Structure formats: structure tokens, C-alpha cells
């Protein structure tokens, strides 16, 4: 019994000695996602992506309307079309459906690939900015807001991180 109480006393002493060390830890919070989306570079890249892919979106919309037109013809003309005409419309509809699916998949893959490249580049640079800011401010820990249950707004460095990024990587 004497031995276990000594271990317990040692554990309690270690805990109470560690508490002051925790109290001196400097912590900050950053919303990495918001900081990234708010950078001038990301805003510019988003605008460029939208402009670049707008013609393909319009092409997809056009094919979608053509498919809807074929489907409407089949519905409104049901019973009035010859068997051959109905079969031709069905074949056209199947082709348009495959074309629409292919266009949509290609569009999605291209947008995701390009967006991923941008996010990777900006994310890497943003982490460097956060590390530099931690050094400059003497911070021990910077947590992402998504992993935080509660924090005081004064600990949030998101705007400062975004501003530092925009200063370090100005948009041309």
C-alpha cells in the first residue's frame, strides 16, 4: 500500500508541475480553408477557372436541352410516330445521353484536376506563411478552427494569415 501511494504522489506532483507549463503555452487559431479562399490568388484563380470552363458549361447545357427536346418529342408524339421514327428518336436520345455523360465527366475531371493543382500550390504557400507567423509571434501551437470546439475570437489569426499571404504572393 505504501508503494502505490508513492507512485500516486509522484504522478500528482508531475501533473501539478505540468499545469503551469501548459498555462504558458501560446496558442492561436486559423481557419485554413477560409484563409485560402480569401486570398487574392484564389479569388483570381476561381474567376479564371469560371471563364475558362464557361464555354464547356454552355455546351453541356445545349446538349441537355437537345436531349430534353428529344424526350419531349417522344412523350408528346407517343402513338403518332411510326415505329421507325420512334426508334430513330430513341437512338438519338441514347446518343445525346452518352454525349452528355461524357461531356459532364470530362468537364468535372478537368475542373477538379485544375482546382486541385491550385489548392495544392496555395495550401503549401499558406502553410509556410502560418509557420513564419508562428515564429514571428512566438506561438507554440496554431490550430485549425475545424478541429477546435471553442476559442476566444482574439486567438483567430485567419485575417492576418490571408493578409500576409497576399503581401508575400501579390496577384499580377
C-alpha positions in Angstrom: 0.0 0.0 0.0 2.8 2.4 0.8 4.4 1.8 -2.6 1.3 2.6 -4.6 0.6 5.8 -2.7 4.2 6.9 -3.5 3.5 6.3 -7.2 0.3 8.2 -6.9 2.0 11.1 -5.2 4.7 11.2 -7.9 2.0 11.2 -10.6 0.1 14.0 -8.9 3.3 16.0 -8.5 4.1 15.6 -12.2 0.6 16.7 -13.1 0.7 19.8 -11.0 4.2 20.7 -12.3 3.0 20.3 -15.9 -0.1 22.6 -15.4 2.0 25.8 -15.2 3.8 24.8 -18.4 0.5 24.4 -20.2 -0.7 27.7 -18.9 2.3 29.4 -20.6 1.7 27.8 -24.0 0.9 30.4 -26.7 -1.9 29.2 -28.9 -3.7 30.7 -32.0 -6.5 29.6 -34.3 -6.7 29.8 -38.1 -9.4 28.8 -40.5 -7.1 27.4 -43.2 -10.0 26.9 -45.6 -11.3 30.5 -45.2 -7.8 31.9 -45.3 -7.1 30.1 -48.5 -10.4 31.1 -50.1 -10.0 34.7 -49.1 -6.5 35.1 -50.8 -6.4 37.3 -53.8 -4.7 34.5 -55.7 -7.6 32.0 -55.1 -10.2 34.6 -56.0 -8.3 35.3 -59.2 -7.9 31.6 -60.0 -11.6 31.0 -59.3 -12.6 33.7 -61.8 -10.1 32.4 -64.4 -11.5 28.8 -63.9 -15.1 30.0 -64.4 -14.2 32.0 -67.5 -12.1 29.1 -69.0 -14.8 26.5 -68.5 -17.9 28.6 -69.3 -17.9 27.5 -72.9 -17.9 23.9 -71.9 -20.7 24.5 -69.4 -22.7 26.2 -72.2 -22.0 23.2 -74.4 -23.3 20.8 -71.7 -26.4 22.9 -71.3 -27.0 22.8 -75.1 -26.7 19.0 -75.2 -29.0 18.8 -72.2 -31.7 20.9 -74.0 -31.3 18.8 -77.1 -31.9 15.6 -75.0 -34.9 17.2 -73.3 -36.3 18.1 -76.7 -36.0 14.5 -77.9 -37.6 13.2 -74.8 -40.5 15.7 -75.2 -41.0 14.7 -78.8 -41.2 11.1 -77.7 -43.7 11.9 -75.0 -45.9 14.3 -77.0 -45.9 12.2 -80.1 -46.4 8.9 -78.5 -48.7 6.8 -80.7 -48.4 9.3 -83.5 -45.0 8.3 -84.7 -44.1 5.5 -87.0 -42.2 2.7 -85.4 -39.1 3.7 -87.4 -39.4 7.4 -86.3 -39.8 6.4 -82.7 -36.8 4.1 -82.9 -34.7 6.9 -84.6 -35.6 9.3 -81.8 -34.7 6.7 -79.2 -31.3 6.2 -80.8 -30.8 10.0 -81.0 -31.7 10.2 -77.3 -29.3 7.5 -76.3 -26.5 9.2 -78.3 -27.3 12.5 -76.6 -27.4 10.9 -73.2 -23.9 9.3 -73.8 -22.6 12.6 -75.1 -23.9 14.5 -72.1 -22.4 11.9 -69.7 -19.0 12.0 -71.4 -19.0 15.8 -71.6 -20.0 16.1 -67.9 -17.4 13.6 -66.7 -14.6 15.2 -68.8 -15.7 18.6 -67.5 -15.8 17.5 -63.9 -12.4 15.7 -64.1 -10.7 18.7 -65.8 -12.1 21.2 -63.2 -11.2 19.0 -60.3 -7.7 18.4 -61.6 -7.0 22.1 -62.1 -8.7 23.2 -58.9 -6.6 20.6 -57.0 -3.4 21.9 -58.5 -4.3 25.5 -57.4 -5.3 24.3 -53.9 -2.1 22.3 -53.5 0.0 25.3 -54.5 -1.8 27.9 -52.4 -2.1 25.4 -49.5 1.6 24.8 -49.4 2.4 28.5 -49.5 -0.3 29.2 -46.9 1.3 26.6 -44.5 4.6 28.4 -45.0 3.0 31.7 -44.0 1.4 30.1 -40.9 4.8 28.7 -39.8 6.5 32.0 -40.4 3.8 33.8 -38.4 4.1 31.3 -35.6 7.8 32.0 -35.4 7.4 35.8 -35.5 4.7 35.8 -32.8 6.4 33.2 -30.6 3.4 30.9 -30.8 3.7 27.3 -29.7 0.6 25.9 -31.4 -1.7 27.1 -34.2 -4.8 25.0 -34.5 -7.2 24.9 -37.4 -10.7 26.1 -36.5 -12.2 22.9 -37.8 -10.5 20.9 -35.0 -11.5 23.4 -32.3 -14.6 23.2 -30.1 -14.2 26.6 -28.5 -11.8 29.6 -28.7 -11.8 33.3 -28.0 -12.1 35.4 -31.1 -8.9 37.2 -30.1 -7.0 34.0 -30.9 -8.1 33.9 -34.5 -5.3 34.8 -36.9 -7.2 34.0 -40.2 -7.4 37.5 -41.5 -3.7 38.2 -40.6 -2.7 35.0 -42.4 -4.6 35.9 -45.5 -3.2 39.4 -45.5 0.4 38.1 -45.0 -0.2 35.6 -47.9 -1.5 38.4 -50.2 1.6 40.5 -49.3 4.0 37.6 -49.9 2.3 36.5 -53.1 0.7 39.5 -54.8 -1.6 38.9 -57.7 -0.5 40.3 -61.0 
